[in-house]
Amino acid sequence: MTTATQQAKEDTKHHHGQLVSITLDSVPRTIEEGVYKVAELKTKFSIPAEHELDEVMNGEFKPLNNERSVHIKGGEVFVSHVPQGGSA
């Protein structure tokens, strides 16, 4: 169980306050540099929870699990989309 003080330290560690630019669905966005859970990014940018979020790295789409953490440094490119796949 984390105390309020421990949580405050975690929040400080994860969010540094410096604004950086990322691209989400071809739209430039501004966010504080730091570590975010994928689910937190979806909430912050009003992406429906059931949608998937991919990070585009070197031209490849890398699916991001909601529980995964990503370190936003600036310059990242993300794409959100409805879940794909299923049976034919």
PyMOL Python script that loads the backbone (N, CA, C, O; Angstrom):
from pymol import cmd

cmd.read_pdbstr("""\
ATOM      1  N   MET A   1       0.851  -1.187   0.000  1.00  0.00           N
ATOM      2  CA  MET A   1       0.000   0.000   0.000  1.00  0.00           C
ATOM      3  C   MET A   1       0.890   1.241   0.000  1.00  0.00           C
ATOM      4  O   MET A   1       1.824   1.346   0.795  1.00  0.00           O
ATOM      5  N   THR A   2       0.593   2.170  -0.892  1.00  0.00           N
ATOM      6  CA  THR A   2       1.411   3.376  -0.965  1.00  0.00           C
ATOM      7  C   THR A   2       0.756   4.500  -0.171  1.00  0.00           C
ATOM      8  O   THR A   2      -0.466   4.647  -0.143  1.00  0.00           O
ATOM      9  N   THR A   3       1.608   5.278   0.466  1.00  0.00           N
ATOM     10  CA  THR A   3       1.107   6.431   1.205  1.00  0.00           C
ATOM     11  C   THR A   3       1.000   7.610   0.251  1.00  0.00           C
ATOM     12  O   THR A   3       1.488   7.555  -0.877  1.00  0.00           O
ATOM     13  N   ALA A   4       0.367   8.658   0.708  1.00  0.00           N
ATOM     14  CA  ALA A   4       0.234   9.863  -0.116  1.00  0.00           C
ATOM     15  C   ALA A   4       1.601  10.445  -0.449  1.00  0.00           C
ATOM     16  O   ALA A   4       1.812  10.944  -1.554  1.00  0.00           O
ATOM     17  N   THR A   5       2.534  10.383   0.506  1.00  0.00           N
ATOM     18  CA  THR A   5       3.884  10.895   0.275  1.00  0.00           C
ATOM     19  C   THR A   5       4.603  10.065  -0.771  1.00  0.00           C
ATOM     20  O   THR A   5       5.261  10.616  -1.654  1.00  0.00           O
ATOM     21  N   GLN A   6       4.487   8.738  -0.683  1.00  0.00           N
ATOM     22  CA  GLN A   6       5.112   7.875  -1.679  1.00  0.00           C
ATOM     23  C   GLN A   6       4.514   8.134  -3.057  1.00  0.00           C
ATOM     24  O   GLN A   6       5.237   8.180  -4.052  1.00  0.00           O
ATOM     25  N   GLN A   7       3.191   8.304  -3.114  1.00  0.00           N
ATOM     26  CA  GLN A   7       2.534   8.564  -4.386  1.00  0.00           C
ATOM     27  C   GLN A   7       2.998   9.893  -4.968  1.00  0.00           C
ATOM     28  O   GLN A   7       3.212  10.000  -6.175  1.00  0.00           O
ATOM     29  N   ALA A   8       3.153  10.903  -4.121  1.00  0.00           N
ATOM     30  CA  ALA A   8       3.623  12.208  -4.584  1.00  0.00           C
ATOM     31  C   ALA A   8       5.030  12.088  -5.164  1.00  0.00           C
ATOM     32  O   ALA A   8       5.340  12.710  -6.180  1.00  0.00           O
ATOM     33  N   LYS A   9       5.888  11.280  -4.513  1.00  0.00           N
ATOM     34  CA  LYS A   9       7.235  11.065  -5.037  1.00  0.00           C
ATOM     35  C   LYS A   9       7.179  10.357  -6.379  1.00  0.00           C
ATOM     36  O   LYS A   9       7.923  10.707  -7.294  1.00  0.00           O
ATOM     37  N   GLU A  10       6.308   9.368  -6.507  1.00  0.00           N
ATOM     38  CA  GLU A  10       6.150   8.657  -7.780  1.00  0.00           C
ATOM     39  C   GLU A  10       5.683   9.610  -8.867  1.00  0.00           C
ATOM     40  O   GLU A  10       6.206   9.588  -9.981  1.00  0.00           O
ATOM     41  N   ASP A  11       4.697  10.451  -8.551  1.00  0.00           N
ATOM     42  CA  ASP A  11       4.173  11.408  -9.526  1.00  0.00           C
ATOM     43  C   ASP A  11       5.273  12.367  -9.978  1.00  0.00           C
ATOM     44  O   ASP A  11       5.372  12.687 -11.163  1.00  0.00           O
ATOM     45  N   THR A  12       6.097  12.823  -9.040  1.00  0.00           N
ATOM     46  CA  THR A  12       7.189  13.727  -9.366  1.00  0.00           C
ATOM     47  C   THR A  12       8.209  13.030 -10.246  1.00  0.00           C
ATOM     48  O   THR A  12       8.726  13.614 -11.198  1.00  0.00           O
ATOM     49  N   LYS A  13       8.494  11.781  -9.924  1.00  0.00           N
ATOM     50  CA  LYS A  13       9.481  11.025 -10.684  1.00  0.00           C
ATOM     51  C   LYS A  13       9.008  10.803 -12.119  1.00  0.00           C
ATOM     52  O   LYS A  13       9.811  10.845 -13.051  1.00  0.00           O
ATOM     53  N   HIS A  14       7.728  10.572 -12.296  1.00  0.00           N
ATOM     54  CA  HIS A  14       7.209  10.211 -13.602  1.00  0.00           C
ATOM     55  C   HIS A  14       6.887  11.408 -14.489  1.00  0.00           C
ATOM     56  O   HIS A  14       6.951  11.291 -15.713  1.00  0.00           O
ATOM     57  N   HIS A  15       6.549  12.534 -13.917  1.00  0.00           N
ATOM     58  CA  HIS A  15       6.157  13.696 -14.717  1.00  0.00           C
ATOM     59  C   HIS A  15       7.085  14.852 -14.373  1.00  0.00           C
ATOM     60  O   HIS A  15       7.067  15.374 -13.258  1.00  0.00           O
ATOM     61  N   HIS A  16       7.888  15.239 -15.344  1.00  0.00           N
ATOM     62  CA  HIS A  16       8.937  16.213 -15.087  1.00  0.00           C
ATOM     63  C   HIS A  16       8.530  17.648 -15.366  1.00  0.00           C
ATOM     64  O   HIS A  16       9.225  18.572 -14.944  1.00  0.00           O
ATOM     65  N   GLY A  17       7.437  17.856 -16.056  1.00  0.00           N
ATOM     66  CA  GLY A  17       6.956  19.212 -16.255  1.00  0.00           C
ATOM     67  C   GLY A  17       7.392  19.899 -17.536  1.00  0.00           C
ATOM     68  O   GLY A  17       6.744  20.855 -17.961  1.00  0.00           O
ATOM     69  N   GLN A  18       8.474  19.441 -18.169  1.00  0.00           N
ATOM     70  CA  GLN A  18       8.913  20.065 -19.417  1.00  0.00           C
ATOM     71  C   GLN A  18       7.971  19.642 -20.539  1.00  0.00           C
ATOM     72  O   GLN A  18       7.767  18.449 -20.761  1.00  0.00           O
ATOM     73  N   LEU A  19       7.400  20.604 -21.243  1.00  0.00           N
ATOM     74  CA  LEU A  19       6.487  20.289 -22.331  1.00  0.00           C
ATOM     75  C   LEU A  19       7.262  19.867 -23.572  1.00  0.00           C
ATOM     76  O   LEU A  19       8.241  20.502 -23.966  1.00  0.00           O
ATOM     77  N   VAL A  20       6.797  18.776 -24.176  1.00  0.00           N
ATOM     78  CA  VAL A  20       7.408  18.264 -25.408  1.00  0.00           C
ATOM     79  C   VAL A  20       6.298  18.009 -26.418  1.00  0.00           C
ATOM     80  O   VAL A  20       5.120  17.953 -26.065  1.00  0.00           O
ATOM     81  N   SER A  21       6.689  17.856 -27.672  1.00  0.00           N
ATOM     82  CA  SER A  21       5.718  17.606 -28.736  1.00  0.00           C
ATOM     83  C   SER A  21       5.745  16.144 -29.154  1.00  0.00           C
ATOM     84  O   SER A  21       6.807  15.534 -29.279  1.00  0.00           O
ATOM     85  N   ILE A  22       4.552  15.595 -29.366  1.00  0.00           N
ATOM     86  CA  ILE A  22       4.382  14.260 -29.931  1.00  0.00           C
ATOM     87  C   ILE A  22       3.369  14.387 -31.058  1.00  0.00           C
ATOM     88  O   ILE A  22       2.751  15.437 -31.232  1.00  0.00           O
ATOM     89  N   THR A  23       3.203  13.320 -31.818  1.00  0.00           N
ATOM     90  CA  THR A  23       2.172  13.300 -32.853  1.00  0.00           C
ATOM     91  C   THR A  23       1.231  12.153 -32.546  1.00  0.00           C
ATOM     92  O   THR A  23       1.665  11.023 -32.324  1.00  0.00           O
ATOM     93  N   LEU A  24      -0.060  12.448 -32.534  1.00  0.00           N
ATOM     94  CA  LEU A  24      -1.092  11.440 -32.287  1.00  0.00           C
ATOM     95  C   LEU A  24      -2.111  11.522 -33.414  1.00  0.00           C
ATOM     96  O   LEU A  24      -2.764  12.550 -33.599  1.00  0.00           O
ATOM     97  N   ASP A  25      -2.241  10.444 -34.158  1.00  0.00           N
ATOM     98  CA  ASP A  25      -3.177  10.408 -35.287  1.00  0.00           C
ATOM     99  C   ASP A  25      -2.948  11.577 -36.250  1.00  0.00           C
ATOM    100  O   ASP A  25      -3.892  12.233 -36.689  1.00  0.00           O
ATOM    101  N   SER A  26      -1.686  11.818 -36.565  1.00  0.00           N
ATOM    102  CA  SER A  26      -1.243  12.864 -37.498  1.00  0.00           C
ATOM    103  C   SER A  26      -1.459  14.286 -36.991  1.00  0.00           C
ATOM    104  O   SER A  26      -1.337  15.239 -37.760  1.00  0.00           O
ATOM    105  N   VAL A  27      -1.778  14.440 -35.709  1.00  0.00           N
ATOM    106  CA  VAL A  27      -2.017  15.759 -35.125  1.00  0.00           C
ATOM    107  C   VAL A  27      -0.938  16.046 -34.083  1.00  0.00           C
ATOM    108  O   VAL A  27      -0.755  15.255 -33.158  1.00  0.00           O
ATOM    109  N   PRO A  28      -0.215  17.169 -34.217  1.00  0.00           N
ATOM    110  CA  PRO A  28       0.781  17.517 -33.199  1.00  0.00           C
ATOM    111  C   PRO A  28       0.095  17.770 -31.853  1.00  0.00           C
ATOM    112  O   PRO A  28      -0.939  18.435 -31.790  1.00  0.00           O
ATOM    113  N   ARG A  29       0.674  17.242 -30.796  1.00  0.00           N
ATOM    114  CA  ARG A  29       0.140  17.428 -29.442  1.00  0.00           C
ATOM    115  C   ARG A  29       1.286  17.818 -28.519  1.00  0.00           C
ATOM    116  O   ARG A  29       2.453  17.558 -28.811  1.00  0.00           O
ATOM    117  N   THR A  30       0.936  18.443 -27.402  1.00  0.00           N
ATOM    118  CA  THR A  30       1.920  18.817 -26.393  1.00  0.00           C
ATOM    119  C   THR A  30       1.583  18.073 -25.105  1.00  0.00           C
ATOM    120  O   THR A  30       0.421  17.970 -24.712  1.00  0.00           O
ATOM    121  N   ILE A  31       2.633  17.553 -24.455  1.00  0.00           N
ATOM    122  CA  ILE A  31       2.460  16.792 -23.221  1.00  0.00           C
ATOM    123  C   ILE A  31       3.719  16.975 -22.384  1.00  0.00           C
ATOM    124  O   ILE A  31       4.789  17.265 -22.919  1.00  0.00           O
ATOM    125  N   GLU A  32       3.592  16.807 -21.076  1.00  0.00           N
ATOM    126  CA  GLU A  32       4.766  16.872 -20.218  1.00  0.00           C
ATOM    127  C   GLU A  32       5.632  15.646 -20.446  1.00  0.00           C
ATOM    128  O   GLU A  32       5.128  14.527 -20.544  1.00  0.00           O
ATOM    129  N   GLU A  33       6.930  15.862 -20.529  1.00  0.00           N
ATOM    130  CA  GLU A  33       7.872  14.754 -20.643  1.00  0.00           C
ATOM    131  C   GLU A  33       7.749  13.902 -19.386  1.00  0.00           C
ATOM    132  O   GLU A  33       7.576  14.427 -18.286  1.00  0.00           O
ATOM    133  N   GLY A  34       7.838  12.597 -19.551  1.00  0.00           N
ATOM    134  CA  GLY A  34       7.773  11.707 -18.398  1.00  0.00           C
ATOM    135  C   GLY A  34       7.280  10.335 -18.778  1.00  0.00           C
ATOM    136  O   GLY A  34       7.107  10.026 -19.957  1.00  0.00           O
ATOM    137  N   VAL A  35       7.053   9.510 -17.769  1.00  0.00           N
ATOM    138  CA  VAL A  35       6.599   8.140 -17.957  1.00  0.00           C
ATOM    139  C   VAL A  35       5.093   8.085 -17.726  1.00  0.00           C
ATOM    140  O   VAL A  35       4.587   8.571 -16.715  1.00  0.00           O
ATOM    141  N   TYR A  36       4.391   7.488 -18.675  1.00  0.00           N
ATOM    142  CA  TYR A  36       2.938   7.377 -18.604  1.00  0.00           C
ATOM    143  C   TYR A  36       2.522   5.941 -18.891  1.00  0.00           C
ATOM    144  O   TYR A  36       3.145   5.255 -19.702  1.00  0.00           O
ATOM    145  N   LYS A  37       1.466   5.491 -18.218  1.00  0.00           N
ATOM    146  CA  LYS A  37       0.806   4.240 -18.603  1.00  0.00           C
ATOM    147  C   LYS A  37       0.040   4.532 -19.894  1.00  0.00           C
ATOM    148  O   LYS A  37      -0.453   5.642 -20.094  1.00  0.00           O
ATOM    149  N   VAL A  38      -0.055   3.532 -20.761  1.00  0.00           N
ATOM    150  CA  VAL A  38      -0.773   3.695 -22.024  1.00  0.00           C
ATOM    151  C   VAL A  38      -2.218   4.116 -21.747  1.00  0.00           C
ATOM    152  O   VAL A  38      -2.751   4.994 -22.424  1.00  0.00           O
ATOM    153  N   ALA A  39      -2.848   3.489 -20.753  1.00  0.00           N
ATOM    154  CA  ALA A  39      -4.233   3.844 -20.406  1.00  0.00           C
ATOM    155  C   ALA A  39      -4.338   5.313 -20.005  1.00  0.00           C
ATOM    156  O   ALA A  39      -5.339   5.965 -20.302  1.00  0.00           O
ATOM    157  N   GLU A  40      -3.320   5.834 -19.339  1.00  0.00           N
ATOM    158  CA  GLU A  40      -3.300   7.245 -18.934  1.00  0.00           C
ATOM    159  C   GLU A  40      -3.218   8.159 -20.157  1.00  0.00           C
ATOM    160  O   GLU A  40      -3.877   9.198 -20.205  1.00  0.00           O
ATOM    161  N   LEU A  41      -2.413   7.772 -21.137  1.00  0.00           N
ATOM    162  CA  LEU A  41      -2.323   8.559 -22.374  1.00  0.00           C
ATOM    163  C   LEU A  41      -3.660   8.577 -23.103  1.00  0.00           C
ATOM    164  O   LEU A  41      -4.077   9.611 -23.625  1.00  0.00           O
ATOM    165  N   LYS A  42      -4.332   7.421 -23.135  1.00  0.00           N
ATOM    166  CA  LYS A  42      -5.645   7.362 -23.793  1.00  0.00           C
ATOM    167  C   LYS A  42      -6.614   8.331 -23.126  1.00  0.00           C
ATOM    168  O   LYS A  42      -7.332   9.064 -23.806  1.00  0.00           O
ATOM    169  N   THR A  43      -6.634   8.332 -21.806  1.00  0.00           N
ATOM    170  CA  THR A  43      -7.526   9.237 -21.076  1.00  0.00           C
ATOM    171  C   THR A  43      -7.158  10.690 -21.344  1.00  0.00           C
ATOM    172  O   THR A  43      -8.031  11.520 -21.600  1.00  0.00           O
ATOM    173  N   LYS A  44      -5.863  10.995 -21.285  1.00  0.00           N
ATOM    174  CA  LYS A  44      -5.402  12.372 -21.469  1.00  0.00           C
ATOM    175  C   LYS A  44      -5.781  12.924 -22.838  1.00  0.00           C
ATOM    176  O   LYS A  44      -6.091  14.108 -22.968  1.00  0.00           O
ATOM    177  N   PHE A  45      -5.756  12.070 -23.856  1.00  0.00           N
ATOM    178  CA  PHE A  45      -6.033  12.528 -25.212  1.00  0.00           C
ATOM    179  C   PHE A  45      -7.410  12.089 -25.721  1.00  0.00           C
ATOM    180  O   PHE A  45      -7.656  12.099 -26.927  1.00  0.00           O
ATOM    181  N   SER A  46      -8.300  11.708 -24.815  1.00  0.00           N
ATOM    182  CA  SER A  46      -9.691  11.353 -25.140  1.00  0.00           C
ATOM    183  C   SER A  46      -9.796  10.238 -26.179  1.00  0.00           C
ATOM    184  O   SER A  46     -10.643  10.287 -27.071  1.00  0.00           O
ATOM    185  N   ILE A  47      -8.940   9.247 -26.055  1.00  0.00           N
ATOM    186  CA  ILE A  47      -9.011   8.068 -26.913  1.00  0.00           C
ATOM    187  C   ILE A  47      -9.892   7.047 -26.202  1.00  0.00           C
ATOM    188  O   ILE A  47      -9.639   6.741 -25.037  1.00  0.00           O
ATOM    189  N   PRO A  48     -10.914   6.509 -26.861  1.00  0.00           N
ATOM    190  CA  PRO A  48     -11.768   5.517 -26.196  1.00  0.00           C
ATOM    191  C   PRO A  48     -10.939   4.356 -25.649  1.00  0.00           C
ATOM    192  O   PRO A  48     -10.022   3.874 -26.315  1.00  0.00           O
ATOM    193  N   ALA A  49     -11.260   3.915 -24.446  1.00  0.00           N
ATOM    194  CA  ALA A  49     -10.497   2.861 -23.770  1.00  0.00           C
ATOM    195  C   ALA A  49     -10.411   1.588 -24.597  1.00  0.00           C
ATOM    196  O   ALA A  49      -9.414   0.870 -24.525  1.00  0.00           O
ATOM    197  N   GLU A  50     -11.452   1.299 -25.385  1.00  0.00           N
ATOM    198  CA  GLU A  50     -11.453   0.054 -26.160  1.00  0.00           C
ATOM    199  C   GLU A  50     -10.600   0.146 -27.432  1.00  0.00           C
ATOM    200  O   GLU A  50     -10.346  -0.871 -28.076  1.00  0.00           O
ATOM    201  N   HIS A  51     -10.166   1.334 -27.793  1.00  0.00           N
ATOM    202  CA  HIS A  51      -9.295   1.488 -28.960  1.00  0.00           C
ATOM    203  C   HIS A  51      -7.876   1.041 -28.615  1.00  0.00           C
ATOM    204  O   HIS A  51      -7.473   1.037 -27.452  1.00  0.00           O
ATOM    205  N   GLU A  52      -7.139   0.671 -29.642  1.00  0.00           N
ATOM    206  CA  GLU A  52      -5.752   0.300 -29.455  1.00  0.00           C
ATOM    207  C   GLU A  52      -4.870   1.497 -29.764  1.00  0.00           C
ATOM    208  O   GLU A  52      -5.245   2.380 -30.535  1.00  0.00           O
ATOM    209  N   LEU A  53      -3.692   1.512 -29.150  1.00  0.00           N
ATOM    210  CA  LEU A  53      -2.735   2.574 -29.391  1.00  0.00           C
ATOM    211  C   LEU A  53      -1.425   1.926 -29.818  1.00  0.00           C
ATOM    212  O   LEU A  53      -0.907   1.039 -29.139  1.00  0.00           O
ATOM    213  N   ASP A  54      -0.900   2.374 -30.940  1.00  0.00           N
ATOM    214  CA  ASP A  54       0.377   1.874 -31.452  1.00  0.00           C
ATOM    215  C   ASP A  54       1.377   3.022 -31.465  1.00  0.00           C
ATOM    216  O   ASP A  54       1.012   4.179 -31.676  1.00  0.00           O
ATOM    217  N   GLU A  55       2.648   2.685 -31.235  1.00  0.00           N
ATOM    218  CA  GLU A  55       3.711   3.658 -31.424  1.00  0.00           C
ATOM    219  C   GLU A  55       4.391   3.325 -32.739  1.00  0.00           C
ATOM    220  O   GLU A  55       4.716   2.167 -32.998  1.00  0.00           O
ATOM    221  N   VAL A  56       4.606   4.330 -33.564  1.00  0.00           N
ATOM    222  CA  VAL A  56       5.270   4.125 -34.846  1.00  0.00           C
ATOM    223  C   VAL A  56       6.759   4.372 -34.634  1.00  0.00           C
ATOM    224  O   VAL A  56       7.184   5.476 -34.293  1.00  0.00           O
ATOM    225  N   MET A  57       7.549   3.298 -34.848  1.00  0.00           N
ATOM    226  CA  MET A  57       8.997   3.372 -34.656  1.00  0.00           C
ATOM    227  C   MET A  57       9.682   2.812 -35.895  1.00  0.00           C
ATOM    228  O   MET A  57       9.484   1.651 -36.253  1.00  0.00           O
ATOM    229  N   ASN A  58      10.486   3.642 -36.546  1.00  0.00           N
ATOM    230  CA  ASN A  58      11.195   3.225 -37.758  1.00  0.00           C
ATOM    231  C   ASN A  58      10.237   2.670 -38.813  1.00  0.00           C
ATOM    232  O   ASN A  58      10.550   1.700 -39.503  1.00  0.00           O
ATOM    233  N   GLY A  59       9.070   3.298 -38.927  1.00  0.00           N
ATOM    234  CA  GLY A  59       8.089   2.890 -39.928  1.00  0.00           C
ATOM    235  C   GLY A  59       7.252   1.679 -39.542  1.00  0.00           C
ATOM    236  O   GLY A  59       6.395   1.256 -40.318  1.00  0.00           O
ATOM    237  N   GLU A  60       7.484   1.107 -38.352  1.00  0.00           N
ATOM    238  CA  GLU A  60       6.729  -0.061 -37.901  1.00  0.00           C
ATOM    239  C   GLU A  60       5.765   0.323 -36.788  1.00  0.00           C
ATOM    240  O   GLU A  60       6.089   1.137 -35.922  1.00  0.00           O
ATOM    241  N   PHE A  61       4.569  -0.277 -36.822  1.00  0.00           N
ATOM    242  CA  PHE A  61       3.568  -0.048 -35.792  1.00  0.00           C
ATOM    243  C   PHE A  61       3.797  -1.042 -34.659  1.00  0.00           C
ATOM    244  O   PHE A  61       3.744  -2.254 -34.869  1.00  0.00           O
ATOM    245  N   LYS A  62       4.051  -0.527 -33.461  1.00  0.00           N
ATOM    246  CA  LYS A  62       4.285  -1.354 -32.275  1.00  0.00           C
ATOM    247  C   LYS A  62       3.086  -1.217 -31.345  1.00  0.00           C
ATOM    248  O   LYS A  62       2.902  -0.162 -30.736  1.00  0.00           O
ATOM    249  N   PRO A  63       2.251  -2.278 -31.220  1.00  0.00           N
ATOM    250  CA  PRO A  63       1.084  -2.212 -30.340  1.00  0.00           C
ATOM    251  C   PRO A  63       1.500  -1.981 -28.887  1.00  0.00           C
ATOM    252  O   PRO A  63       2.483  -2.553 -28.416  1.00  0.00           O
ATOM    253  N   LEU A  64       0.747  -1.146 -28.189  1.00  0.00           N
ATOM    254  CA  LEU A  64       1.018  -0.841 -26.789  1.00  0.00           C
ATOM    255  C   LEU A  64      -0.111  -1.373 -25.912  1.00  0.00           C
ATOM    256  O   LEU A  64      -1.274  -1.020 -26.103  1.00  0.00           O
ATOM    257  N   ASN A  65       0.233  -2.210 -24.967  1.00  0.00           N
ATOM    258  CA  ASN A  65      -0.712  -2.745 -23.996  1.00  0.00           C
ATOM    259  C   ASN A  65      -1.098  -1.638 -23.017  1.00  0.00           C
ATOM    260  O   ASN A  65      -0.255  -0.818 -22.653  1.00  0.00           O
ATOM    261  N   ASN A  66      -2.359  -1.604 -22.586  1.00  0.00           N
ATOM    262  CA  ASN A  66      -2.840  -0.562 -21.668  1.00  0.00           C
ATOM    263  C   ASN A  66      -2.032  -0.460 -20.384  1.00  0.00           C
ATOM    264  O   ASN A  66      -1.913   0.626 -19.817  1.00  0.00           O
ATOM    265  N   GLU A  67      -1.476  -1.572 -19.917  1.00  0.00           N
ATOM    266  CA  GLU A  67      -0.735  -1.568 -18.655  1.00  0.00           C
ATOM    267  C   GLU A  67       0.729  -1.193 -18.835  1.00  0.00           C
ATOM    268  O   GLU A  67       1.441  -0.971 -17.855  1.00  0.00           O
ATOM    269  N   ARG A  68       1.172  -1.125 -20.059  1.00  0.00           N
ATOM    270  CA  ARG A  68       2.571  -0.798 -20.331  1.00  0.00           C
ATOM    271  C   ARG A  68       2.837   0.676 -20.052  1.00  0.00           C
ATOM    272  O   ARG A  68       1.951   1.518 -20.204  1.00  0.00           O
ATOM    273  N   SER A  69       4.048   0.973 -19.649  1.00  0.00           N
ATOM    274  CA  SER A  69       4.470   2.355 -19.469  1.00  0.00           C
ATOM    275  C   SER A  69       5.349   2.763 -20.639  1.00  0.00           C
ATOM    276  O   SER A  69       6.141   1.966 -21.142  1.00  0.00           O
ATOM    277  N   VAL A  70       5.204   4.009 -21.066  1.00  0.00           N
ATOM    278  CA  VAL A  70       6.053   4.549 -22.123  1.00  0.00           C
ATOM    279  C   VAL A  70       6.689   5.837 -21.605  1.00  0.00           C
ATOM    280  O   VAL A  70       6.055   6.623 -20.900  1.00  0.00           O
ATOM    281  N   HIS A  71       7.944   6.033 -21.967  1.00  0.00           N
ATOM    282  CA  HIS A  71       8.649   7.253 -21.567  1.00  0.00           C
ATOM    283  C   HIS A  71       8.549   8.248 -22.717  1.00  0.00           C
ATOM    284  O   HIS A  71       9.137   8.050 -23.781  1.00  0.00           O
ATOM    285  N   ILE A  72       7.809   9.302 -22.490  1.00  0.00           N
ATOM    286  CA  ILE A  72       7.639  10.364 -23.482  1.00  0.00           C
ATOM    287  C   ILE A  72       8.808  11.329 -23.341  1.00  0.00           C
ATOM    288  O   ILE A  72       8.993  11.947 -22.293  1.00  0.00           O
ATOM    289  N   LYS A  73       9.593  11.451 -24.403  1.00  0.00           N
ATOM    290  CA  LYS A  73      10.750  12.349 -24.416  1.00  0.00           C
ATOM    291  C   LYS A  73      10.546  13.494 -25.395  1.00  0.00           C
ATOM    292  O   LYS A  73      11.235  14.513 -25.338  1.00  0.00           O
ATOM    293  N   GLY A  74       9.576  13.305 -26.306  1.00  0.00           N
ATOM    294  CA  GLY A  74       9.339  14.274 -27.372  1.00  0.00           C
ATOM    295  C   GLY A  74       9.680  13.641 -28.700  1.00  0.00           C
ATOM    296  O   GLY A  74      10.691  12.950 -28.827  1.00  0.00           O
ATOM    297  N   GLY A  75       8.840  13.876 -29.689  1.00  0.00           N
ATOM    298  CA  GLY A  75       9.079  13.342 -31.020  1.00  0.00           C
ATOM    299  C   GLY A  75       8.409  12.006 -31.301  1.00  0.00           C
ATOM    300  O   GLY A  75       8.452  11.523 -32.432  1.00  0.00           O
ATOM    301  N   GLU A  76       7.794  11.404 -30.296  1.00  0.00           N
ATOM    302  CA  GLU A  76       7.121  10.121 -30.508  1.00  0.00           C
ATOM    303  C   GLU A  76       5.916  10.292 -31.426  1.00  0.00           C
ATOM    304  O   GLU A  76       5.302  11.357 -31.487  1.00  0.00           O
ATOM    305  N   VAL A  77       5.593   9.206 -32.144  1.00  0.00           N
ATOM    306  CA  VAL A  77       4.449   9.195 -33.054  1.00  0.00           C
ATOM    307  C   VAL A  77       3.553   8.033 -32.651  1.00  0.00           C
ATOM    308  O   VAL A  77       4.002   6.891 -32.564  1.00  0.00           O
ATOM    309  N   PHE A  78       2.274   8.337 -32.403  1.00  0.00           N
ATOM    310  CA  PHE A  78       1.297   7.338 -31.998  1.00  0.00           C
ATOM    311  C   PHE A  78       0.111   7.346 -32.951  1.00  0.00           C
ATOM    312  O   PHE A  78      -0.225   8.371 -33.542  1.00  0.00           O
ATOM    313  N   VAL A  79      -0.518   6.176 -33.087  1.00  0.00           N
ATOM    314  CA  VAL A  79      -1.724   6.038 -33.895  1.00  0.00           C
ATOM    315  C   VAL A  79      -2.730   5.246 -33.075  1.00  0.00           C
ATOM    316  O   VAL A  79      -2.408   4.189 -32.533  1.00  0.00           O
ATOM    317  N   SER A  80      -3.957   5.767 -32.986  1.00  0.00           N
ATOM    318  CA  SER A  80      -5.023   5.029 -32.302  1.00  0.00           C
ATOM    319  C   SER A  80      -5.963   4.454 -33.361  1.00  0.00           C
ATOM    320  O   SER A  80      -6.132   5.026 -34.438  1.00  0.00           O
ATOM    321  N   HIS A  81      -6.569   3.317 -33.036  1.00  0.00           N
ATOM    322  CA  HIS A  81      -7.485   2.670 -33.988  1.00  0.00           C
ATOM    323  C   HIS A  81      -8.372   1.669 -33.268  1.00  0.00           C
ATOM    324  O   HIS A  81      -8.074   1.238 -32.154  1.00  0.00           O
ATOM    325  N   VAL A  82      -9.464   1.309 -33.924  1.00  0.00           N
ATOM    326  CA  VAL A  82     -10.334   0.285 -33.359  1.00  0.00           C
ATOM    327  C   VAL A  82      -9.595  -1.042 -33.408  1.00  0.00           C
ATOM    328  O   VAL A  82      -8.760  -1.252 -34.288  1.00  0.00           O
ATOM    329  N   PRO A  83      -9.891  -1.945 -32.470  1.00  0.00           N
ATOM    330  CA  PRO A  83      -9.217  -3.246 -32.481  1.00  0.00           C
ATOM    331  C   PRO A  83      -9.431  -3.957 -33.805  1.00  0.00           C
ATOM    332  O   PRO A  83     -10.512  -3.894 -34.390  1.00  0.00           O
ATOM    333  N   GLN A  84      -8.387  -4.635 -34.274  1.00  0.00           N
ATOM    334  CA  GLN A  84      -8.466  -5.366 -35.529  1.00  0.00           C
ATOM    335  C   GLN A  84      -8.260  -6.842 -35.266  1.00  0.00           C
ATOM    336  O   GLN A  84      -7.810  -7.245 -34.193  1.00  0.00           O
ATOM    337  N   GLY A  85      -8.595  -7.633 -36.254  1.00  0.00           N
ATOM    338  CA  GLY A  85      -8.411  -9.069 -36.116  1.00  0.00           C
ATOM    339  C   GLY A  85      -9.734  -9.747 -35.875  1.00  0.00           C
ATOM    340  O   GLY A  85     -10.791  -9.197 -36.185  1.00  0.00           O
ATOM    341  N   GLY A  86      -9.679 -10.933 -35.325  1.00  0.00           N
ATOM    342  CA  GLY A  86     -10.884 -11.705 -35.106  1.00  0.00           C
ATOM    343  C   GLY A  86     -10.967 -12.832 -36.102  1.00  0.00           C
ATOM    344  O   GLY A  86     -10.050 -13.020 -36.902  1.00  0.00           O
ATOM    345  N   SER A  87     -12.037 -13.578 -36.070  1.00  0.00           N
ATOM    346  CA  SER A  87     -12.173 -14.713 -36.962  1.00  0.00           C
ATOM    347  C   SER A  87     -12.909 -14.318 -38.240  1.00  0.00           C
ATOM    348  O   SER A  87     -13.719 -13.392 -38.249  1.00  0.00           O
ATOM    349  N   ALA A  88     -12.614 -15.023 -39.288  1.00  0.00           N
ATOM    350  CA  ALA A  88     -13.234 -14.721 -40.585  1.00  0.00           C
ATOM    351  C   ALA A  88     -14.404 -15.621 -40.856  1.00  0.00           C
ATOM    352  O   ALA A  88     -15.042 -15.506 -41.902  1.00  0.00           O
TER     353      ALA A  88
END
""", "prot")
cmd.dss("prot")
cmd.show_as("cartoon", "prot")
cmd.util.cbc("prot")
cmd.orient("prot")
